[in-house]
Amino acid sequence: MNKLLFIGLDCATPQLVFDAWRDELPHLDFLMKHGVHGELQSCIPPITVPAWTAMMSSKDPGELGFYGFRNRKSHRYEELYFANASYNNETMLWNYLEKAGKRSVLIGVPQTYPPRQLNGIVVGCFLTPDKSADYTYPAGIKEDLDAIADGDYIIDVKDFRTDNKDWLLDQIYRMTERRFKVVRHYLHSEAWDFFMFVEMGIDRMHHAFWRYQDAGHRLYEPDSPYSNAIRSYYRYVDRQIGNLLDGLEPGTTVVVASDHGAKKMVGAICVNEWLMQKGYLRLNKPLDGPVKLTPDMIDWKKTRAWGEGGYYSRVFFNVKGREPEGVVSAEEYEAFRNRLKEEIESLGDEQGRPIGTRVFKPEDVYRTVRNIAPDLIVYFGDLDWRAAGKVGTGRIHVYENDTGPDDSNHAEKGIFILKTDPSRLTKAGLSEGQRLDGLSLYDVAPTILDCFRLPTPSGMIGKSILNGVSRSADYLAWSIDPSETEKGYSLEDEEKIKKHLEELGYI
């Protein structure tokens, strides 16, 4: 095999691609008919960061050492950081390929900002603070992107939380059109062995327009002018993919994947409000109305736990000897954690009916736990409900998103499609058009290495679905340049990223 094109569609969901709309997506259908496909189990949690990095390293979030976009830098209450590429010290798929003499082009792949040196090209992701930043490698290609895109190259849509749906729809289409122009340009102007890009538009469409196409959504509007907004956008993306396929060299392997899927959002659970009602969280003074919880508001000497909002929740304990003003003793820690896990899982809807909340202990779901993990990871209503971090709401269940309009939450299953040499499929016992079961996000990197006939590094979690090359214990060792680690953001850039991630519902 000479080349592999990886088409990343953030949040593309199997019930739409594989089932409901497959007949309307002829180019994705072609790849499925002439390759293999299946639902792709995401990581815990199923969110963009860490999911794409987990996919491209075949390492879980515990090994990566970050558990979402925002993580604790220390056990001090106020010290948090945003997990950009400089905090990732694991070997990525393209590092293995570079060691094997391959050249890569990466465009918009989440958590590739700030870009690192690579045998190839990197155009950074939506974690770029703004276009004044150095978000490309080599740095000089940044100046070319607007011209290549025939307009302002859009890294990600701004001011996402809006009721102005016409404006937002226009922005998402503009972003996608210009991204694909840049992709087509580099596909044909650059030498490459591995080409990967990720389009974020499907994720943005789901969060903004899901209510209009899902009759089961509580805000469903059957006669809305946006009833077919998501459907039409999927068709548009499929046409763009067709344009890419038409220009590929014969024999090029194609992978299409998403990091997670989507589902309707029922409402939000105010995790800190619940902790307050249970007596686990105390504030310094009463509140007049809903506000964002900040460390200075908390009476730490009387607080045992607090939580963060987002598509899932992270719950942290105030542990004696660990946090500055900890109150939960080491001896009672595990009993307290078990009790809180049971109480959260038993939390029902407003009528007390079970909603299927799932709570995880990090050490139970990760091979190792690096840096500072949440004490508990919570999927409210099995991700039918998001977590709201605000306090002062006066109620646990709310139906207005605390970060602005949002129609959907993330689902655990994404998509995976592989079209490669039919003889490779036959040798692996697979057949063209086959729908596979049991695929994991961690299988993607080993499968791509196998496509290049390279072994799977022994530290990877997943395995190649082609079963072609064995594992190797010390395969192509890679070390990160110390100058490229933990650069973080400036205070100004951190505020920009914080605002954008809040708009997107990640924090």
Secondary structure as UniProt FT lines:
FT   STRAND          4..9
FT   TURN            10..11
FT   HELIX           15..20
FT   HELIX           22..24
FT   HELIX           26..33
FT   STRAND          36..41
FT   HELIX           48..57
FT   HELIX           61..64
FT   STRAND          70..72
FT   TURN            77..78
FT   STRAND          80..82
FT   HELIX           85..87
FT   HELIX           93..99
FT   TURN            100..101
FT   STRAND          104..107
FT   TURN            110..111
FT   STRAND          120..123
FT   TURN            126..127
FT   TURN            131..132
FT   STRAND          136..137
FT   HELIX           139..144
FT   HELIX           145..148
FT   TURN            149..150
FT   HELIX           165..189
FT   STRAND          194..199
FT   HELIX           201..209
FT   HELIX           210..212
FT   TURN            215..216
FT   TURN            218..219
FT   TURN            222..223
FT   TURN            225..228
FT   HELIX           229..246
FT   TURN            250..251
FT   STRAND          253..257
FT   STRAND          261..264
FT   STRAND          267..270
FT   HELIX           271..277
FT   TURN            278..279
FT   HELIX           295..297
FT   HELIX           300..302
FT   STRAND          305..308
FT   STRAND          313..317
FT   STRAND          319..320
FT   TURN            321..322
FT   TURN            324..325
FT   TURN            330..332
FT   HELIX           333..346
FT   TURN            350..351
FT   STRAND          358..360
FT   HELIX           362..365
FT   STRAND          376..379
FT   HELIX           380..383
FT   STRAND          385..388
FT   STRAND          397..398
FT   TURN            402..403
FT   STRAND          408..411
FT   STRAND          413..419
FT   HELIX           422..427
FT   TURN            428..429
FT   TURN            432..433
FT   STRAND          435..440
FT   HELIX           441..443
FT   HELIX           444..451
FT   TURN            452..453
FT   STRAND          456..457
FT   TURN            458..459
FT   TURN            465..466
FT   STRAND          471..472
FT   TURN            473..476
FT   HELIX           482..484
FT   HELIX           491..504
//
